[in-house]
Amino acid sequence: MPEFKVRIMNDSGSIEERVVTAESKIEIYTQADERNEMLLSVKEHKKSIFSGGDIFKKGKKVKAAEIENFTIQLAIMFRSGIPLIGSLEALEEQAETDTMRGVVKGLIQAVSGGKSLSQAMEAYPGVFSLLYVNMIRAGETAGVMEQILGRLGSFIKHDQEVAHNVKSALRYPMIVGFALTLAFVGAIVFIVPKFSNMFEAQGIDLPVPTRVMIAMSHFLTNYWPIALGTAVAGFVSLKSYLKTEKGIFTADLMKLKTPVFKDIFLKTTIARFAHMLETLSKGGIQIIRSLETVEQTVGNVVIGKEIAKAREEVEKGVGLAVALSKSQYFPKMTVKMIAVGEKSGALDEMMANVAAQYDAEVDNKIEGLSGAIEPIMTVVMGGFLLFIALGIFLPMWNMYGAIK
């Protein structure tokens, strides 16, 4: 759809310049009449490849901290009664990076052209997630943008804190695992060949660990391009698979089944479910529509499908607690709390309690994550070292035995 640059005199007598989207100039004049605005000029807007943030529509991402700041500042401006366009223009000036500045500029152009804020944000999937867009849409529908933006700011901040804490807990095992992998590959490539020549010269029967290590050494030494190509191809294939619908479902399912981490992922997802349902319920949105939004944006496809099943039951007249009780992922205590909230007519307050409970449990789990991982890393390291030791020393012991 073409864009036009227009100059308009509003009711207060001030002149504004906008870029609007319309089928024709006639449509622009019609829109101005409906808004009781005087249209002074209309020109076709020719965009350069660097204008309007279009270069960011292909999934370009910005830092979560920037989105958090954008959200909090926009909430403050809504609370102060500043119009949306004026708020966005102020945020464009305050943007910390050119990337975010381009995104906000694109939002201004889209909103000036008649789109809602949620529709404008849909053009930037790499910046505003489905959760973000749907929450904004819910806020626009219910007229509770200030509350929605405040909740989104809390979501983003909490997600950042969880991600930071998990990364901090994983930093030690990742460093150890990387160093162990390098040591193992180094032993296979540089040490094992020297021992294998000595073992072959003696003509002794080699134990299984030694034969495996020699075979690995032979392959990595003589066919390293194939090994490297296979590793790269495997990584690319896995990455492509994880972008498919089936791959996303499999990855989310693995998160809910992986030892140590499964409780963190599950409780984080349920906390998000509770936060969102509370916010939407307070916004006056009906339970069916609220569940439709939550199932798409809860952050885990597996849990989302469970919520979708519950929504279908609710549409038939079944209570939410009863519907969720059929899922293996929603704890009984959570279901009971939801049932109490439904009976008392205070579902939003009960969901706030559920969210607070699981937020606290997630924080405790993350604090104990390092302690839970260290025994696993110890076993893995011991297994690697034992395998290398057996592969090298078992044949040597056999050689000494043969000499005696």
C-alpha positions as CSV (number, residue, x, y, z in Angstrom):
1,M,0.0,0.0,0.0
2,P,1.5,3.4,-0.9
3,E,2.5,6.0,1.6
4,F,2.0,9.7,1.5
5,K,3.6,12.6,3.4
6,V,0.9,15.0,4.6
7,R,0.7,18.4,6.4
8,I,-2.3,18.7,8.6
9,M,-3.7,21.5,10.8
10,N,-5.4,20.0,13.9
11,D,-8.1,21.5,16.1
12,S,-5.6,23.5,18.2
13,G,-4.3,25.2,15.1
14,S,-0.8,23.6,15.1
15,I,0.6,22.1,12.0
16,E,1.8,18.5,11.9
17,E,3.6,16.5,9.3
18,R,2.9,12.7,9.1
19,V,3.5,9.8,6.9
20,V,0.2,7.9,6.3
21,T,-0.7,4.7,4.5
22,A,-3.7,4.8,2.1
23,E,-5.0,3.5,-1.2
24,S,-5.2,6.9,-2.7
25,K,-5.1,10.7,-2.0
26,I,-8.9,10.6,-1.9
27,E,-8.8,8.2,1.1
28,I,-6.5,10.6,2.9
29,Y,-8.8,13.5,2.4
30,T,-11.7,11.4,3.7
31,Q,-9.8,10.3,6.8
32,A,-8.9,14.0,7.5
33,D,-12.6,15.0,7.2
34,E,-13.6,12.3,9.6
35,R,-11.1,13.6,12.2
36,N,-12.1,17.2,11.6
37,E,-8.6,18.1,10.5
38,M,-7.6,20.5,7.7
39,L,-5.4,18.8,5.1
40,L,-2.8,21.4,3.8
41,S,-0.7,19.2,1.5
42,V,-0.3,15.6,0.3
43,K,2.8,14.3,-1.4
44,E,3.9,10.8,-2.3
45,H,6.4,9.5,0.3
46,K,9.5,7.9,-1.3
47,K,11.4,5.8,1.1
48,S,15.1,5.2,1.0
49,I,16.4,1.7,2.0
50,F,17.4,3.2,5.4
51,S,14.2,4.9,6.3
52,G,11.3,3.9,8.5
53,G,13.1,1.0,10.1
54,D,12.3,-1.3,7.2
55,I,15.7,-2.9,7.3
56,F,14.7,-4.3,10.7
57,K,11.5,-6.0,9.6
58,K,13.3,-9.2,8.6
59,G,13.6,-10.3,12.2
60,K,16.4,-7.9,13.3
61,K,16.6,-8.1,17.1
62,V,17.4,-5.6,19.8
63,K,18.5,-6.1,23.3
64,A,15.9,-7.2,25.9
65,A,17.1,-4.3,28.1
66,E,16.1,-1.8,25.3
67,I,12.7,-3.4,25.0
68,E,12.3,-3.2,28.8
69,N,13.2,0.5,28.8
70,F,10.9,1.1,25.9
71,T,8.0,-0.6,27.6
72,I,8.4,1.1,31.0
73,Q,8.8,4.5,29.5
74,L,5.8,4.0,27.3
75,A,3.8,3.0,30.4
76,I,4.8,6.1,32.2
77,M,3.8,8.3,29.3
78,F,0.4,6.6,29.1
79,R,0.0,7.2,32.8
80,S,0.8,10.9,32.2
81,G,-1.9,11.2,29.5
82,I,0.5,11.8,26.6
83,P,-1.0,10.7,23.2
84,L,0.5,7.6,21.6
85,I,2.2,9.4,18.7
86,G,3.8,11.9,21.0
87,S,5.0,9.2,23.3
88,L,6.6,7.3,20.4
89,E,8.3,10.4,19.1
90,A,9.8,11.0,22.5
91,L,10.9,7.4,22.7
92,E,12.5,7.7,19.3
93,E,14.7,10.6,20.5
94,Q,15.6,8.6,23.7
95,A,16.5,5.4,21.9
96,E,20.0,4.2,22.8
97,T,20.8,2.5,19.5
98,D,20.1,3.2,15.8
99,T,18.4,-0.2,15.6
100,M,15.8,0.7,18.2
101,R,15.5,4.2,16.9
102,G,14.6,2.8,13.4
103,V,12.1,0.4,14.9
104,V,10.3,3.2,16.8
105,K,10.3,5.4,13.7
106,G,8.6,2.5,11.8
107,L,6.0,2.3,14.6
108,I,5.3,6.0,14.3
109,Q,4.8,5.8,10.6
110,A,2.5,2.8,10.8
111,V,0.4,4.3,13.6
112,S,0.2,7.6,11.8
113,G,-1.1,5.7,8.8
114,G,-4.0,4.4,10.8
115,K,-2.7,1.1,12.2
116,S,-3.1,0.2,15.8
117,L,0.1,-0.2,17.9
118,S,-0.2,-4.0,18.0
119,Q,-0.6,-4.1,14.2
120,A,2.5,-1.9,13.8
121,M,4.5,-4.1,16.1
122,E,3.6,-7.2,14.1
123,A,6.0,-6.0,11.4
124,Y,8.9,-6.5,13.8
125,P,8.8,-10.1,15.0
126,G,12.5,-10.1,15.9
127,V,11.9,-7.2,18.3
128,F,8.4,-7.7,19.6
129,S,7.5,-11.3,20.4
130,L,4.1,-12.9,19.9
131,L,3.5,-12.5,23.6
132,Y,4.3,-8.8,23.5
133,V,2.0,-8.1,20.5
134,N,-0.9,-10.1,21.8
135,M,-0.7,-8.4,25.2
136,I,-0.7,-5.0,23.6
137,R,-3.7,-6.1,21.5
138,A,-5.5,-7.2,24.6
139,G,-4.6,-3.8,26.3
140,E,-6.0,-1.9,23.3
141,T,-9.2,-4.0,23.3
142,A,-9.8,-3.6,27.0
143,G,-8.5,-0.1,27.4
144,V,-5.9,-1.1,30.0
145,M,-2.7,-0.2,28.1
146,E,-1.0,1.2,31.2
147,Q,-1.5,-2.0,33.2
148,I,-0.6,-4.2,30.3
149,L,2.7,-2.2,29.7
150,G,3.5,-2.4,33.3
151,R,3.0,-6.2,33.3
152,L,5.1,-6.5,30.1
153,G,7.9,-4.6,31.7
154,S,7.8,-7.0,34.7
155,F,7.7,-10.0,32.3
156,I,10.8,-8.8,30.4
157,K,12.7,-7.9,33.6
158,H,11.9,-11.2,35.3
159,D,12.8,-13.1,32.1
160,Q,16.2,-11.3,31.9
161,E,16.9,-12.1,35.6
162,V,16.1,-15.8,35.1
163,A,18.2,-16.0,31.9
164,H,21.1,-14.2,33.6
165,N,20.9,-16.5,36.7
166,V,20.7,-19.6,34.6
167,K,23.7,-18.5,32.5
168,S,25.7,-17.7,35.6
169,A,24.9,-21.2,37.0
170,L,25.9,-22.8,33.7
171,R,29.1,-20.9,33.1
172,Y,31.2,-23.2,35.2
173,P,30.0,-26.5,33.8
174,M,30.2,-25.1,30.2
175,I,33.8,-24.0,30.7
176,V,34.7,-27.4,32.2
177,G,32.9,-29.3,29.5
178,F,34.6,-27.2,26.7
179,A,38.0,-27.8,28.3
180,L,37.3,-31.5,28.7
181,T,36.3,-31.8,25.1
182,L,39.4,-30.1,23.9
183,A,41.5,-32.4,26.2
184,F,39.8,-35.5,24.8
185,V,40.2,-34.5,21.2
186,G,43.8,-33.6,21.9
187,A,44.5,-37.0,23.5
188,I,42.8,-38.8,20.6
189,V,44.7,-36.9,17.9
190,F,48.2,-36.4,19.4
191,I,48.7,-39.0,22.2
192,V,46.8,-42.1,21.1
193,P,48.6,-42.5,17.7
194,K,52.0,-42.8,19.5
195,F,50.7,-45.5,21.8
196,S,48.9,-47.3,19.0
197,N,52.1,-47.8,17.1
198,M,53.7,-49.3,20.2
199,F,50.8,-51.6,20.8
200,E,50.7,-52.8,17.2
201,A,54.4,-53.5,17.3
202,Q,53.9,-55.8,20.3
203,G,51.1,-57.6,18.6
204,I,48.9,-57.9,21.7
205,D,45.1,-58.1,21.8
206,L,43.7,-54.7,22.5
207,P,40.8,-54.1,24.9
208,V,37.6,-52.5,23.6
209,P,38.3,-49.0,25.0
210,T,41.7,-48.9,23.2
211,R,40.3,-50.1,19.9
212,V,37.6,-47.5,20.1
213,M,40.1,-44.7,20.8
214,I,42.4,-45.9,18.0
215,A,39.5,-46.0,15.5
216,M,38.5,-42.5,16.6
217,S,42.1,-41.3,16.2
218,H,42.4,-42.8,12.8
219,F,39.2,-41.2,11.6
220,L,39.9,-37.7,13.0
221,T,43.5,-37.8,11.7
222,N,42.9,-39.1,8.2
223,Y,39.3,-37.9,7.5
224,W,39.1,-34.7,9.5
225,P,37.4,-32.8,6.6
226,I,34.6,-35.3,6.7
227,A,34.4,-35.1,10.5
228,L,34.3,-31.3,10.3
229,G,31.8,-31.3,7.5
230,T,29.6,-33.8,9.3
231,A,29.7,-31.7,12.5
232,V,28.8,-28.5,10.6
233,A,26.0,-30.2,8.6
234,G,24.6,-31.8,11.8
235,F,24.6,-28.4,13.5
236,V,22.9,-26.7,10.6
237,S,20.3,-29.5,10.2
238,L,19.5,-29.4,13.9
239,K,19.1,-25.6,13.9
240,S,16.8,-25.8,10.8
241,Y,14.8,-28.6,12.4
242,L,14.3,-26.6,15.6
243,K,12.7,-23.8,13.6
244,T,10.0,-26.2,12.3
245,E,6.7,-26.7,14.1
246,K,7.6,-30.3,15.0
247,G,11.1,-29.2,16.1
248,I,9.8,-26.5,18.4
249,F,7.4,-29.0,20.0
250,T,10.2,-31.5,20.5
251,A,12.5,-28.9,22.0
252,D,9.8,-27.7,24.4
253,L,9.0,-31.2,25.3
254,M,12.6,-32.0,26.1
255,K,12.7,-28.9,28.4
256,L,9.9,-30.4,30.4
257,K,11.7,-33.8,30.7
258,T,15.4,-32.8,31.1
259,P,16.6,-33.7,34.6
260,V,17.6,-30.8,36.9
261,F,16.1,-28.2,34.5
262,K,12.6,-29.5,34.0
263,D,11.2,-28.0,37.2
264,I,12.6,-24.6,36.3
265,F,11.1,-24.6,32.8
266,L,7.7,-25.9,34.0
267,K,7.4,-23.5,36.9
268,T,8.5,-20.6,34.9
269,T,5.9,-21.4,32.3
270,I,3.1,-21.8,34.9
271,A,4.2,-18.5,36.5
272,R,3.9,-16.8,33.1
273,F,0.5,-18.5,32.5
274,A,-0.7,-17.2,35.9
275,H,0.7,-13.6,35.3
276,M,-1.0,-13.4,31.9
277,L,-4.3,-14.8,33.0
278,E,-4.4,-12.4,36.0
279,T,-3.6,-9.4,33.8
280,L,-6.2,-10.3,31.1
281,S,-8.8,-11.1,33.7
282,K,-8.3,-7.7,35.4
283,G,-8.6,-6.1,32.0
284,G,-12.1,-7.4,31.8
285,I,-11.4,-9.9,29.0
286,Q,-13.5,-13.0,28.9
287,I,-12.0,-16.3,29.9
288,I,-12.2,-17.9,26.5
289,R,-10.4,-15.1,24.8
290,S,-7.9,-14.8,27.6
291,L,-7.0,-18.5,27.2
292,E,-6.7,-18.1,23.4
293,T,-4.1,-15.4,24.0
294,V,-2.3,-17.3,26.7
295,E,-2.1,-20.6,24.8
296,Q,-0.2,-18.8,22.0
297,T,2.1,-16.8,24.2
298,V,2.8,-18.9,27.3
299,G,6.4,-19.6,26.0
300,N,6.1,-23.4,25.7
301,V,4.3,-25.1,22.8
302,V,3.6,-28.3,24.8
303,I,1.9,-26.3,27.7
304,G,0.2,-24.2,25.1
305,K,-1.5,-27.2,23.6
306,E,-2.6,-28.3,27.0
307,I,-4.1,-24.9,27.6
308,A,-5.8,-25.1,24.2
309,K,-7.4,-28.4,25.2
310,A,-8.6,-26.8,28.5
311,R,-10.0,-23.9,26.5
312,E,-12.1,-26.3,24.4
313,E,-13.4,-27.9,27.6
314,V,-14.3,-24.4,29.0
315,E,-16.2,-23.6,25.8
316,K,-18.4,-26.6,26.5
317,G,-19.2,-25.3,30.0
318,V,-16.5,-27.1,32.1
319,G,-14.7,-25.1,34.8
320,L,-11.1,-24.0,34.1
321,A,-9.8,-25.9,37.1
322,V,-11.6,-29.1,36.0
323,A,-10.3,-28.7,32.5
324,L,-6.7,-28.1,33.6
325,S,-6.8,-31.1,36.0
326,K,-6.7,-33.4,33.0
327,S,-3.2,-32.1,32.1
328,Q,-0.2,-33.9,33.5
329,Y,1.8,-30.6,33.6
330,F,-0.4,-28.5,35.9
331,P,0.2,-29.4,39.6
332,K,-2.7,-30.4,41.8
333,M,-2.1,-27.5,44.2
334,T,-2.3,-25.0,41.3
335,V,-5.5,-26.6,40.0
336,K,-7.1,-26.4,43.5
337,M,-6.1,-22.7,43.9
338,I,-7.7,-22.0,40.5
339,A,-10.9,-23.8,41.6
340,V,-11.0,-21.7,44.8
341,G,-10.6,-18.5,42.7
342,E,-13.4,-19.6,40.4
343,K,-15.8,-20.3,43.2
344,S,-15.0,-17.1,45.1
345,G,-15.2,-14.9,41.9
346,A,-11.6,-13.7,42.5
347,L,-9.7,-15.7,39.8
348,D,-7.4,-12.7,39.1
349,E,-6.3,-12.5,42.8
350,M,-5.8,-16.2,43.0
351,M,-3.7,-16.2,39.8
352,A,-1.5,-13.5,41.3
353,N,-0.9,-15.7,44.3
354,V,0.0,-18.7,42.0
355,A,2.4,-16.5,40.0
356,A,4.1,-15.2,43.1
357,Q,4.4,-18.7,44.5
358,Y,6.1,-20.1,41.3
359,D,8.3,-17.0,40.9
360,A,9.7,-17.7,44.3
361,E,10.1,-21.4,43.6
362,V,11.9,-20.6,40.3
363,D,14.3,-18.3,42.1
364,N,15.1,-20.9,44.7
365,K,15.6,-23.6,42.0
366,I,18.0,-21.4,40.1
367,E,20.0,-20.6,43.3
368,G,20.5,-24.3,43.8
369,L,21.2,-25.0,40.1
370,S,25.0,-24.9,40.5
371,G,24.9,-27.4,43.4
372,A,22.7,-29.7,41.3
373,I,24.9,-29.6,38.2
374,E,28.3,-30.1,40.0
375,P,27.7,-33.9,40.8
376,I,26.6,-34.5,37.2
377,M,29.7,-32.8,35.9
378,T,31.8,-34.8,38.3
379,V,30.4,-38.1,37.0
380,V,30.8,-37.0,33.3
381,M,34.4,-35.9,33.9
382,G,35.1,-39.1,35.8
383,G,33.6,-41.1,32.9
384,F,35.8,-39.3,30.3
385,L,39.0,-39.7,32.3
386,L,38.2,-43.4,33.1
387,F,37.6,-44.1,29.4
388,I,41.0,-42.5,28.4
389,A,42.8,-44.2,31.3
390,L,41.5,-47.6,30.4
391,G,42.2,-47.1,26.7
392,I,45.8,-46.3,27.4
393,F,46.8,-48.3,30.5
394,L,44.9,-51.6,30.0
395,P,47.1,-52.6,27.0
396,M,50.2,-51.5,28.9
397,W,49.3,-53.7,31.9
398,N,48.8,-56.6,29.4
399,M,52.2,-55.9,28.0
400,Y,53.9,-56.0,31.4
401,G,52.0,-59.2,32.2
402,A,53.2,-60.8,29.0
403,I,56.9,-59.9,29.8
404,K,56.7,-61.5,33.3
